[in-house]
Amino acid sequence: MENRQATEAFGALAQETRLAAFRLLVQAGPGGLTAGGVAAALGVPASTLSHHLAHLERAGLLRSWRVQRNVHYATDYEGTRRLLAFLMEDCCQGRPEICAGLAAPAETAAACGPGCRD
């Protein structure tokens, strides 16, 4: 991941509604939620939320797909993993064991199925 891509991803997360949506979709797992489900869970109008979800998708943190009239969103785990790897790639002055546990939550989330919870 390049600095520009990381900056875009961090910028997308640097807003309260987008951060809440991202965290909700991480919890939802690979099956994700409909846009309406995210809006209801966060108490945000659908028209406002669609802008925020599109911002997260452009940043490579979400993916979307349509099923009939509903748009579904889910975490793009590969994009999220690239962002975390970017942060940790030069970790600890050549002593990666110091920060080895930091990757565990991302790996657990990626393996998590629909409806999975901690």
DRENDO-834006 format. One record per residue (C-alpha): x, y, z; residue in three letters; chain; residue number from 1. Coordinates in steps of 0.5 Angstrom, whole numbers, plus 2048, in hexadecimal, padded with zeros to 3 digits. Last residue first. Layout:
# residues N
X	Y	Z	ALA	A	NUM .
...
This chain:
# residues 118
7DF	7E8	827	ASP	A	118 .
7DA	7E7	822	ARG	A	117 .
7D8	7E3	81C	CYS	A	116 .
7D1	7E5	818	GLY	A	115 .
7D4	7E3	811	PRO	A	114 .
7DB	7E0	812	GLY	A	113 .
7E1	7E2	816	CYS	A	112 .
7E8	7E0	813	ALA	A	111 .
7E9	7E7	810	ALA	A	110 .
7E8	7EA	817	ALA	A	109 .
7EC	7E5	81B	THR	A	108 .
7F2	7E7	816	GLU	A	107 .
7F1	7EE	818	ALA	A	106 .
7F0	7ED	81F	PRO	A	105 .
7F7	7E9	81F	ALA	A	104 .
7FB	7EE	81B	ALA	A	103 .
7FD	7F2	822	LEU	A	102 .
7FF	7EC	825	GLY	A	101 .
806	7EC	821	ALA	A	100 .
808	7F3	823	CYS	A	99 .
80E	7F1	828	ILE	A	98 .
80F	7EB	824	GLU	A	97 .
811	7F0	81E	PRO	A	96 .
818	7F2	821	ARG	A	95 .
81B	7F5	81B	GLY	A	94 .
81A	7FC	81E	GLN	A	93 .
813	7FB	821	CYS	A	92 .
80F	7FB	81B	CYS	A	91 .
811	7FD	814	ASP	A	90 .
80B	7FA	810	GLU	A	89 .
806	7FB	816	MET	A	88 .
802	801	813	LEU	A	87 .
802	7FF	80C	PHE	A	86 .
800	7F8	80E	ALA	A	85 .
7FA	7FA	812	LEU	A	84 .
7F8	7FE	80B	LEU	A	83 .
7F9	7F8	807	ARG	A	82 .
7F5	7F4	80C	ARG	A	81 .
7EF	7F9	80B	THR	A	80 .
7F0	7F8	804	GLY	A	79 .
7F0	7F1	804	GLU	A	78 .
7EA	7F1	809	TYR	A	77 .
7E5	7F5	805	ASP	A	76 .
7E0	7F6	80A	THR	A	75 .
7D9	7F5	808	ALA	A	74 .
7D4	7F9	804	TYR	A	73 .
7CD	7F6	801	HIS	A	72 .
7C9	7FA	7FC	VAL	A	71 .
7C2	7F8	7FC	ASN	A	70 .
7BD	7F9	7F6	ARG	A	69 .
7BF	7F2	7F3	GLN	A	68 .
7C5	7F0	7F7	VAL	A	67 .
7CA	7F5	7F6	ARG	A	66 .
7D2	7F5	7F8	TRP	A	65 .
7D6	7F9	7FC	SER	A	64 .
7DD	7F9	7FE	ARG	A	63 .
7E0	7FC	804	LEU	A	62 .
7E7	7FF	806	LEU	A	61 .
7EA	800	800	GLY	A	60 .
7EA	808	800	ALA	A	59 .
7E5	808	7FB	ARG	A	58 .
7E0	804	7FF	GLU	A	57 .
7E1	808	805	LEU	A	56 .
7DF	80E	801	HIS	A	55 .
7D9	80A	7FE	ALA	A	54 .
7D7	808	805	LEU	A	53 .
7D7	80F	808	HIS	A	52 .
7D3	812	802	HIS	A	51 .
7CE	80D	803	SER	A	50 .
7CD	80E	80A	LEU	A	49 .
7CB	815	809	THR	A	48 .
7C5	813	804	SER	A	47 .
7C3	80D	809	ALA	A	46 .
7C2	812	80F	PRO	A	45 .
7C7	810	814	VAL	A	44 .
7C4	80C	81B	GLY	A	43 .
7CA	808	81B	LEU	A	42 .
7C7	801	81B	ALA	A	41 .
7C1	803	816	ALA	A	40 .
7C6	806	811	ALA	A	39 .
7CB	800	811	VAL	A	38 .
7C4	7FC	810	GLY	A	37 .
7C2	800	80A	GLY	A	36 .
7C9	800	807	ALA	A	35 .
7C8	7F8	807	THR	A	34 .
7CD	7F4	80C	LEU	A	33 .
7D3	7F1	80B	GLY	A	32 .
7D4	7E9	80A	GLY	A	31 .
7DB	7EA	80B	PRO	A	30 .
7DA	7EB	812	GLY	A	29 .
7D5	7F0	816	ALA	A	28 .
7DA	7F2	81B	GLN	A	27 .
7DF	7F5	815	VAL	A	26 .
7D8	7F8	812	LEU	A	25 .
7D7	7FB	819	LEU	A	24 .
7DE	7FE	81A	ARG	A	23 .
7DE	801	813	PHE	A	22 .
7D7	804	814	ALA	A	21 .
7D9	807	81B	ALA	A	20 .
7E0	80A	817	LEU	A	19 .
7DC	80D	811	ARG	A	18 .
7D7	810	816	THR	A	17 .
7DD	813	81B	GLU	A	16 .
7E1	816	815	GLN	A	15 .
7E9	814	815	ALA	A	14 .
7E7	80D	812	LEU	A	13 .
7E7	810	80B	ALA	A	12 .
7ED	814	80C	GLY	A	11 .
7F1	80E	80F	PHE	A	10 .
7EF	80A	808	ALA	A	9 .
7F1	810	804	GLU	A	8 .
7F8	811	808	THR	A	7 .
7F9	80A	807	ALA	A	6 .
7F8	80A	7FF	GLN	A	5 .
7FD	810	7FF	ARG	A	4 .
802	80D	803	ASN	A	3 .
803	807	7FE	GLU	A	2 .
800	800	800	MET	A	1 .
